[in-house]
Amino acid sequence: MTASPGTDRPTAAATGPELARLQRRTTGVLIASQVLGGLGVPISIALAPVLATEVSGTEALSGLASTAAVIGTALVSLPLAALMTARGRRPGLVLAYAIGAAGALLVVLAATVKSFPLLMLGMAAFGAASSANLQARFAAADLAAPDRRARAISVVVWASTIGAVLGPNLSAPASRSFAGTSIPETAGPFVWAAAVFLLTGTLIGVLLRPDPLLTARALATAGEQTREGRSLRAGIAAVKTSPRARLALVTVAVSHTTMVSIMVMTPMDLGHHGAGLELIGLVISGHIAGMFAFSPVMGWLADRIGRLSVIGLAAGLLSVAALLAGTAGPHHGQTAAGLFLLGLGWSAGMVSGSALLTDSVPQPARAAVQGLSDLTMNTAAGVGGAAAGLVMSQASYGWLNAIGACLLLPMAALALFTARRHPAPAKGVSS
């Protein structure tokens, strides 16, 4: 069964061409939402530490604004997954962007009245928009053919490139647009972010029809449509009983934590070795390009040579990245190469891990498992980012990279064990 445009109700048997058209439409809407939503987050987050310093009056609390956003992203993951499981992708994504918009406006209010607790609350709610951006990659896989799931995910991840690159560069003009008003200039980008999130939510609410998750559920066999199979408990059980799902969860969490932990401390290390803001910006831009611009390549590889092979590639790329960055010292070109490979390794792990997770659990449990994945990933990255500062202050950037490389060892070992003991099924996607 499939659903006619403008509704989520199944109406007729779906043919291959009809499903292909529906998948193209869904992907197009998700790409547009990623471009807009992906623009709203970095346009504001670049100034979050500055704003936190202004409101709190001390640089010691500057990092808490970004940390609150990461915590908010993690906390909303499971409720968002529960809503999607019950009602579909569209209501969940719309609500997440609405919460993000409300959070952005709370941040503006906090900056105006100089309330640090209100700023933290606003930043936590702001993180819901990041959760929506992350969940969109799974929505792209709902109707994709099994042998094209990784490519469907990767295209939506790739769309984030535009916002990730443009967003930080728009922070200054967005700030200046509120010069002379009662709104502090550093809070200006959050006003624009709120507008962008509302526009993104409206786009999804109007155009993401029929809902891809509900349509995929309607196309599933009768035995896969039990309500009991859609609960969070069923999702956790599905992960426990599937070695490949466990590997996928570990891959996404470890890849993201390694990347975040090293990336957040790289500007500080570059500054210690005499790099100016312009050079630091170029290094981070190269890192972002590695994260997003080459994700379609990773998706193609994951579909062609298998998920586990690309997970191995992720472990290799991240290890080499840690080696290059951790031993670069004053050689800024080497640091830039390391950060580019760090982004590339993250892309390989995120795309292959997300596709493997979708492959490895029953259709009814997927939304719950995907929410669990994002909760695990963001919680681990939040801890890793906080710990990175301690490692940097007590040891060195080199030791931070060494610890990041060590995190990859259990992931690589689990991938090898899974490949040998739990090979891909004879039918379906080769992993």
C-alpha positions, 0 to 999 in steps of 0.5 A, spaced: 500 500 500 502 507 498 499 513 500 496 519 495 500 526 495 497 530 501 495 525 505 498 519 510 493 514 508 494 508 504 490 508 498 493 503 493 498 498 491 505 501 490 509 500 484 516 500 483 516 507 479 511 510 484 515 508 490 521 511 486 517 518 485 515 518 492 522 517 494 525 522 490 519 527 493 521 525 500 528 526 499 527 533 495 523 535 501 529 533 506 534 536 502 531 543 503 529 542 510 537 540 511 539 546 507 535 551 511 535 547 518 543 546 517 543 554 516 540 556 523 544 552 527 551 554 525 549 561 524 547 562 532 552 557 535 558 560 533 556 566 537 554 562 543 560 562 547 561 569 546 554 570 548 555 566 554 561 570 557 557 577 556 551 574 560 555 571 565 560 576 566 566 570 566 569 566 560 569 560 565 562 559 563 563 560 556 563 553 554 556 551 557 552 554 552 554 549 547 554 544 552 547 545 554 545 545 546 548 538 546 545 536 552 538 538 549 539 535 543 540 528 547 534 529 551 529 530 546 532 524 542 527 519 545 521 523 546 522 525 538 523 518 536 516 516 541 512 521 537 515 519 530 513 512 532 506 513 534 505 519 529 510 519 523 516 523 521 512 529 519 509 531 526 516 529 530 520 534 525 515 539 525 515 539 533 523 539 534 524 545 529 518 549 533 522 547 540 528 549 537 525 556 535 522 557 542 529 556 544 532 561 540 527 566 542 528 564 549 536 565 548 534 572 545 530 574 552 536 571 556 541 576 553 536 582 554 535 581 561 542 578 562 539 571 565 544 566 565 539 560 567 534 562 562 540 562 557 542 555 559 534 553 558 534 556 551 540 553 549 537 546 551 531 547 547 535 550 541 538 543 541 532 540 539 533 543 532 539 539 531 536 533 533 531 534 527 537 535 523 540 528 525 533 525 525 532 527 517 537 522 515 533 516 517 527 519 514 531 519 508 532 511 509 524 509 510 522 508 503 529 507 500 531 500 497 535 496 501 541 496 497 540 504 496 539 506 503 546 508 505 546 513 499 539 516 501 542 517 508 548 520 505 545 525 500 541 528 506 547 528 510 551 532 504 545 537 504 548 540 511 554 542 507 551 548 505 548 551 512 555 548 515 559 552 511 555 559 510 552 559 517 558 561 521 559 566 515 552 569 516 553 570 524 556 577 523 551 580 518 546 577 523 549 581 529 549 587 525 542 587 523 540 588 530 545 594 531 541 600 535 535 596 538 534 593 545 536 586 542 544 585 544 548 584 537 550 577 539 543 575 540 541 577 533 543 571 530 538 567 534 532 571 532 534 569 525 535 562 527 528 562 530 525 564 523 529 559 519 527 554 524 519 556 523 520 556 516 523 549 516 518 546 520 512 549 515 516 546 509 516 539 512 509 540 515 506 542 508 510 538 503 513 532 507 506 528 505 505 522 505 509 521 511 515 516 509 515 512 516 507 511 515 508 509 508 513 504 509 509 501 515 503 501 510 508 497 505 510 492 511 508 485 511 502 484 516 506 480 521 511 487 522 505 491 524 504 490 531 504 496 536 508 492 541 514 492 536 514 499 535 515 501 543 522 503 546 522 497 549 522 493 543 527 497 540 532 496 546 530 488 545 532 489 537 539 492 539 540 487 544 538 481 540 542 483 533 550 484 533 550 488 527 545 493 530 550 493 536 556 494 532 552 500 528 550 503 535 557 503 537 560 506 530 555 512 530 557 513 538 565 512 537 565 516 531 562 522 533 565 522 540 572 522 537 571 527 532 567 532 537 573 531 542 578 532 537 575 538 533 573 542 539 580 543 542 583 544 535 582 551 535 586 552 541 592 548 539 592 552 533 592 558 537 598 555 542 602 554 535 601 561 533 595 560 528 591 566 527 583 566 526 583 566 519 588 560 519 583 557 524 577 558 520 580 555 514 582 549 518 575 548 521 572 549 514 576 544 511 574 539 517 567 541 515 568 539 508 570 532 510 564 531 514 559 533 509 561 534 502 564 527 501 558 523 504 555 521 498 561 517 496 561 514 503 554 512 501 555 509 495 561 505 498 557 502 503 552 500 498 557 497 494 562 494 498 558 493 504 557 497 511 562 493 515 567 495 510 566 502 510 566 502 518 573 499 517 575 505 513 572 510 518 576 507 523 582 507 519 581 514 517 580 517 524 586 513 526 590 517 521 587 523 523 589 523 530 596 521 528 597 527 524 593 532 528 596 529 534 603 530 532 603 536 528 605 541 533 607 548 529 606 544 522 599 547 521 598 544 514 599 537 517 593 539 522 589 541 517 590 534 513 588 531 520 582 535 521 580 534 514 581 526 515 577 527 521 571 529 518 572 524 512 572 518 518 566 521 521 562 521 515 564 514 513 562 512 520 556 516 520 553 514 514 555 506 514 553 506 521 546 509 520 545 504 514 547 498 518 542 500 524 536 501 519 538 494 516 539 490 522 532 492 526 525 490 524 521 496 521 516 497 527 522 498 531 526 503 527 524 509 529 525 508 537 532 505 535 534 511 531 532 515 537 536 511 542 542 511 537 542 519 537 541 519 544 547 515 545 551 519 540 550 525 543 551 523 550 557 520 549 559 526 545 557 531 550 562 527 555 567 527 550 567 534 549 567 536 556 573 531 558 577 534 552 578 540 555 580 537 562 585 532 558 588 539 554 589 542 560 592 537 564 596 533 559 596 536 551 593 536 545 597 530 543 595 526 548 587 528 547 588 525 540 592 518 542 586 517 547 581 519 541 585 513 537 584 508 543 577 509 543 577 506 536 580 500 538 574 497 541 570 499 535 574 496 530 575 489 534 567 489 534 567 490 527 572 484 525 568 480 530 561 481 527 564 480 520 567 473 522 561 471 527 555 474 524 556 475 516 551 479 512 544 475 510 544 471 504 539 475 501 538 483 502 543 488 503 550 486 503 554 489 509 
